[in-house]
């Protein structure tokens, strides 16, 4: 089975690694990809938008 690094272009992998490094809690590559994809799919209307409780953002 291919590794995540084999599935991404070098540019996307570098951007993903910068994204992970900038997070307070660093995630694994699969966890980061899953979160980014869920955010994008929610924004496009394919997944329900998770609403934060009042006062959180």
N, CA, C and O atoms as a printed pandas DataFrame, in Angstrom:
     atom_number atom_name residue_name chain_id  residue_number  x_coord  y_coord  z_coord
0              1         N          UNK        A               1    0.851   -1.191    0.000
1              2        CA          UNK        A               1    0.000    0.000    0.000
2              3         C          UNK        A               1    0.891    1.247    0.000
3              4         O          UNK        A               1    1.852    1.328    0.765
4              5         N          UNK        A               2    0.568    2.208   -0.856
5              6        CA          UNK        A               2    1.403    3.412   -0.921
6              7         C          UNK        A               2    1.320    4.239    0.367
7              8         O          UNK        A               2    0.316    4.219    1.079
8              9         N          UNK        A               3    2.377    4.943    0.633
9             10        CA          UNK        A               3    2.428    5.874    1.761
10            11         C          UNK        A               3    1.750    7.179    1.337
11            12         O          UNK        A               3    1.627    7.453    0.143
12            13         N          UNK        A               4    1.310    7.979    2.304
13            14        CA          UNK        A               4    0.703    9.281    1.998
14            15         C          UNK        A               4    1.641   10.117    1.152
15            16         O          UNK        A               4    1.206   10.810    0.232
16            17         N          UNK        A               5    2.920   10.054    1.457
17            18        CA          UNK        A               5    3.901   10.868    0.727
18            19         C          UNK        A               5    3.937   10.516   -0.755
19            20         O          UNK        A               5    4.275   11.355   -1.590
20            21         N          UNK        A               6    3.586    9.273   -1.078
21            22        CA          UNK        A               6    3.591    8.841   -2.473
22            23         C          UNK        A               6    2.347    9.308   -3.226
23            24         O          UNK        A               6    2.341    9.325   -4.457
24            25         N          UNK        A               7    1.296    9.686   -2.503
25            26        CA          UNK        A               7    0.026   10.055   -3.119
26            27         C          UNK        A               7   -0.098   11.548   -3.388
27            28         O          UNK        A               7   -0.992   11.969   -4.122
28            29         N          UNK        A               8    0.775   12.346   -2.811
29            30        CA          UNK        A               8    0.698   13.803   -2.929
30            31         C          UNK        A               8    1.799   14.335   -3.824
31            32         O          UNK        A               8    2.887   13.765   -3.896
32            33         N          UNK        A               9    1.508   15.430   -4.504
33            34        CA          UNK        A               9    2.562   16.084   -5.277
34            35         C          UNK        A               9    3.559   16.685   -4.284
35            36         O          UNK        A               9    3.197   16.944   -3.136
36            37         N          UNK        A              10    4.785   16.907   -4.698
37            38        CA          UNK        A              10    5.762   17.508   -3.786
38            39         C          UNK        A              10    5.290   18.856   -3.220
39            40         O          UNK        A              10    5.538   19.165   -2.055
40            41         N          UNK        A              11    4.614   19.649   -4.046
41            42        CA          UNK        A              11    4.127   20.953   -3.593
42            43         C          UNK        A              11    3.052   20.798   -2.516
43            44         O          UNK        A              11    3.077   21.495   -1.502
44            45         N          UNK        A              12    2.112   19.883   -2.742
45            46        CA          UNK        A              12    1.054   19.657   -1.757
46            47         C          UNK        A              12    1.613   19.058   -0.474
47            48         O          UNK        A              12    1.173   19.421    0.617
48            49         N          UNK        A              13    2.564   18.158   -0.586
49            50        CA          UNK        A              13    3.171   17.565    0.597
50            51         C          UNK        A              13    3.898   18.622    1.420
51            52         O          UNK        A              13    3.784   18.639    2.646
52            53         N          UNK        A              14    4.644   19.506    0.757
53            54        CA          UNK        A              14    5.357   20.569    1.469
54            55         C          UNK        A              14    4.368   21.500    2.176
55            56         O          UNK        A              14    4.586   21.890    3.322
56            57         N          UNK        A              15    3.283   21.850    1.487
57            58        CA          UNK        A              15    2.266   22.711    2.100
58            59         C          UNK        A              15    1.610   22.009    3.281
59            60         O          UNK        A              15    1.356   22.636    4.309
60            61         N          UNK        A              16    1.336   20.726    3.145
61            62        CA          UNK        A              16    0.733   19.962    4.233
62            63         C          UNK        A              16    1.673   19.904    5.432
63            64         O          UNK        A              16    1.231   20.057    6.571
64            65         N          UNK        A              17    2.937   19.690    5.195
65            66        CA          UNK        A              17    3.908   19.658    6.290
66            67         C          UNK        A              17    4.006   21.018    6.979
67            68         O          UNK        A              17    4.158   21.076    8.199
68            69         N          UNK        A              18    3.920   22.117    6.215
69            70        CA          UNK        A              18    3.912   23.458    6.831
70            71         C          UNK        A              18    2.650   23.658    7.659
71            72         O          UNK        A              18    2.702   24.226    8.750
72            73         N          UNK        A              19    1.515   23.193    7.143
73            74        CA          UNK        A              19    0.253   23.294    7.866
74            75         C          UNK        A              19    0.350   22.543    9.197
75            76         O          UNK        A              19   -0.019   23.085   10.239
76            77         N          UNK        A              20    0.840   21.310    9.169
77            78        CA          UNK        A              20    0.964   20.507   10.387
78            79         C          UNK        A              20    1.900   21.185   11.376
79            80         O          UNK        A              20    1.609   21.230   12.571
80            81         N          UNK        A              21    3.018   21.712   10.895
81            82        CA          UNK        A              21    3.990   22.360   11.777
82            83         C          UNK        A              21    3.414   23.601   12.445
83            84         O          UNK        A              21    3.834   23.954   13.547
84            85         N          UNK        A              22    2.470   24.263   11.805
85            86        CA          UNK        A              22    1.900   25.498   12.345
86            87         C          UNK        A              22    0.812   25.245   13.389
87            88         O          UNK        A              22    0.393   26.172   14.082
88            89         N          UNK        A              23    0.354   24.007   13.505
89            90        CA          UNK        A              23   -0.714   23.687   14.449
90            91         C          UNK        A              23   -0.157   23.544   15.859
91            92         O          UNK        A              23    0.972   23.092   16.046
92            93         N          UNK        A              24   -0.961   23.934   16.856
93            94        CA          UNK        A              24   -0.544   23.781   18.248
94            95         C          UNK        A              24   -0.322   22.309   18.581
95            96         O          UNK        A              24    0.696   21.944   19.168
96            97         N          UNK        A              25   -1.276   21.472   18.204
97            98        CA          UNK        A              25   -1.138   20.034   18.402
98            99         C          UNK        A              25   -0.850   19.404   17.059
99           100         O          UNK        A              25   -1.728   19.337   16.199
100          101         N          UNK        A              26    0.359   18.948   16.875
101          102        CA          UNK        A              26    0.727   18.387   15.573
102          103         C          UNK        A              26    0.057   17.050   15.357
103          104         O          UNK        A              26    0.085   16.173   16.220
104          105         N          UNK        A              27   -0.542   16.910   14.198
105          106        CA          UNK        A              27   -1.249   15.691   13.829
106          107         C          UNK        A              27   -0.387   14.854   12.895
107          108         O          UNK        A              27    0.613   15.328   12.355
108          109         N          UNK        A              28   -0.787   13.619   12.716
109          110        CA          UNK        A              28   -0.158   12.784   11.698
110          111         C          UNK        A              28   -0.635   13.281   10.332
111          112         O          UNK        A              28   -1.621   14.012   10.238
112          113         N          UNK        A              29    0.063   12.884    9.294
113          114        CA          UNK        A              29   -0.342   13.278    7.946
114          115         C          UNK        A              29   -1.757   12.783    7.640
115          116         O          UNK        A              29   -2.565   13.572    7.150
116          117         N          UNK        A              30   -2.101   11.508    7.905
117          118        CA          UNK        A              30   -3.478   11.074    7.617
118          119         C          UNK        A              30   -4.531   11.851    8.410
119          120         O          UNK        A              30   -5.585   12.180    7.867
120          121         N          UNK        A              31   -4.262   12.148    9.678
121          122        CA          UNK        A              31   -5.226   12.905   10.479
122          123         C          UNK        A              31   -5.390   14.320    9.933
123          124         O          UNK        A              31   -6.507   14.835    9.883
124          125         N          UNK        A              32   -4.298   14.952    9.526
125          126        CA          UNK        A              32   -4.365   16.307    8.968
126          127         C          UNK        A              32   -5.141   16.300    7.653
127          128         O          UNK        A              32   -5.980   17.173    7.430
128          129         N          UNK        A              33   -4.875   15.336    6.788
129          130        CA          UNK        A              33   -5.581   15.243    5.507
130          131         C          UNK        A              33   -7.074   15.024    5.758
131          132         O          UNK        A              33   -7.911   15.634    5.092
132          133         N          UNK        A              34   -7.409   14.163    6.709
133          134        CA          UNK        A              34   -8.806   13.895    7.022
134          135         C          UNK        A              34   -9.499   15.166    7.516
135          136         O          UNK        A              34  -10.624   15.448    7.104
136          137         N          UNK        A              35   -8.853   15.930    8.382
137          138        CA          UNK        A              35   -9.432   17.173    8.884
138          139         C          UNK        A              35   -9.607   18.216    7.804
139          140         O          UNK        A              35  -10.642   18.879    7.732
140          141         N          UNK        A              36   -8.599   18.363    6.964
141          142        CA          UNK        A              36   -8.669   19.334    5.868
142          143         C          UNK        A              36   -9.784   18.945    4.898
143          144         O          UNK        A              36  -10.554   19.799    4.460
144          145         N          UNK        A              37   -9.870   17.665    4.566
145          146        CA          UNK        A              37  -10.905   17.193    3.649
146          147         C          UNK        A              37  -12.293   17.390    4.249
147          148         O          UNK        A              37  -13.213   17.808    3.546
148          149         N          UNK        A              38  -12.459   17.095    5.539
149          150        CA          UNK        A              38  -13.754   17.286    6.197
150          151         C          UNK        A              38  -14.148   18.764    6.174
151          152         O          UNK        A              38  -15.308   19.092    5.928
152          153         N          UNK        A              39  -13.185   19.660    6.430
153          154        CA          UNK        A              39  -13.473   21.099    6.364
154          155         C          UNK        A              39  -13.925   21.497    4.963
155          156         O          UNK        A              39  -14.904   22.226    4.806
156          157         N          UNK        A              40  -13.219   21.025    3.961
157          158        CA          UNK        A              40  -13.552   21.385    2.583
158          159         C          UNK        A              40  -14.918   20.816    2.195
159          160         O          UNK        A              40  -15.745   21.519    1.615
160          161         N          UNK        A              41  -15.150   19.542    2.517
161          162        CA          UNK        A              41  -16.428   18.926    2.175
162          163         C          UNK        A              41  -17.585   19.606    2.886
163          164         O          UNK        A              41  -18.665   19.744    2.312
164          165         N          UNK        A              42  -17.379   20.031    4.122
165          166        CA          UNK        A              42  -18.419   20.777    4.843
166          167         C          UNK        A              42  -18.686   22.107    4.156
167          168         O          UNK        A              42  -19.840   22.508    3.998
168          169         N          UNK        A              43  -17.629   22.789    3.750
169          170        CA          UNK        A              43  -17.773   24.072    3.077
170          171         C          UNK        A              43  -18.484   23.967    1.738
171          172         O          UNK        A              43  -19.125   24.918    1.291
172          173         N          UNK        A              44  -18.370   22.808    1.101
173          174        CA          UNK        A              44  -19.025   22.582   -0.190
174          175         C          UNK        A              44  -20.433   22.013   -0.036
175          176         O          UNK        A              44  -21.147   21.844   -1.024
176          177         N          UNK        A              45  -20.834   21.717    1.204
177          178        CA          UNK        A              45  -22.174   21.204    1.449
178          179         C          UNK        A              45  -22.311   19.692    1.370
179          180         O          UNK        A              45  -23.429   19.177    1.404
180          181         N          UNK        A              46  -21.205   18.969    1.266
181          182        CA          UNK        A              46  -21.271   17.515    1.172
182          183         C          UNK        A              46  -21.292   16.838    2.539
183          184         O          UNK        A              46  -21.696   15.681    2.648
184          185         N          UNK        A              47  -20.869   17.531    3.562
185          186        CA          UNK        A              47  -20.932   17.056    4.937
186          187         C          UNK        A              47  -21.651   18.115    5.758
187          188         O          UNK        A              47  -21.563   19.304    5.452
188          189         N          UNK        A              48  -22.366   17.692    6.801
189          190        CA          UNK        A              48  -22.994   18.702    7.652
190          191         C          UNK        A              48  -21.929   19.550    8.338
191          192         O          UNK        A              48  -20.870   19.049    8.713
192          193         N          UNK        A              49  -22.218   20.822    8.494
193          194        CA          UNK        A              49  -21.290   21.740    9.160
194          195         C          UNK        A              49  -21.408   21.518   10.657
195          196         O          UNK        A              49  -22.502   21.556   11.220
196          197         N          UNK        A              50  -20.262   21.285   11.299
197          198        CA          UNK        A              50  -20.261   21.131   12.751
198          199         C          UNK        A              50  -20.287   22.509   13.378
199          200         O          UNK        A              50  -19.396   23.326   13.147
200          201         N          UNK        A              51  -21.306   22.758   14.166
201          202        CA          UNK        A              51  -21.431   24.057   14.813
202          203         C          UNK        A              51  -20.772   24.007   16.171
203          204         O          UNK        A              51  -20.933   23.044   16.921
204          205         N          UNK        A              52  -20.019   25.066   16.484
205          206        CA          UNK        A              52  -19.380   25.173   17.790
206          207         C          UNK        A              52  -20.393   25.648   18.823
207          208         O          UNK        A              52  -21.272   26.450   18.507
208          209         N          UNK        A              53  -20.278   25.164   20.043
209          210        CA          UNK        A              53  -21.149   25.698   21.096
210          211         C          UNK        A              53  -20.957   27.202   21.231
211          212         O          UNK        A              53  -19.883   27.723   20.931
212          213         N          UNK        A              54  -21.991   27.899   21.679
213          214        CA          UNK        A              54  -21.934   29.345   21.808
214          215         C          UNK        A              54  -20.744   29.771   22.657
215          216         O          UNK        A              54  -20.477   29.185   23.706
216          217         N          UNK        A              55  -20.038   30.788   22.200
217          218        CA          UNK        A              55  -18.885   31.304   22.934
218          219         C          UNK        A              55  -17.571   30.665   22.540
219          220         O          UNK        A              55  -16.521   31.106   23.009
220          221         N          UNK        A              56  -17.585   29.649   21.701
221          222        CA          UNK        A              56  -16.348   29.018   21.239
222          223         C          UNK        A              56  -16.125   29.363   19.776
223          224         O          UNK        A              56  -17.067   29.408   18.986
224          225         N          UNK        A              57  -14.870   29.604   19.426
225          226        CA          UNK        A              57  -14.513   29.810   18.016
226          227         C          UNK        A              57  -13.064   29.633   17.788
227          228         O          UNK        A              57  -12.595   29.771   16.658
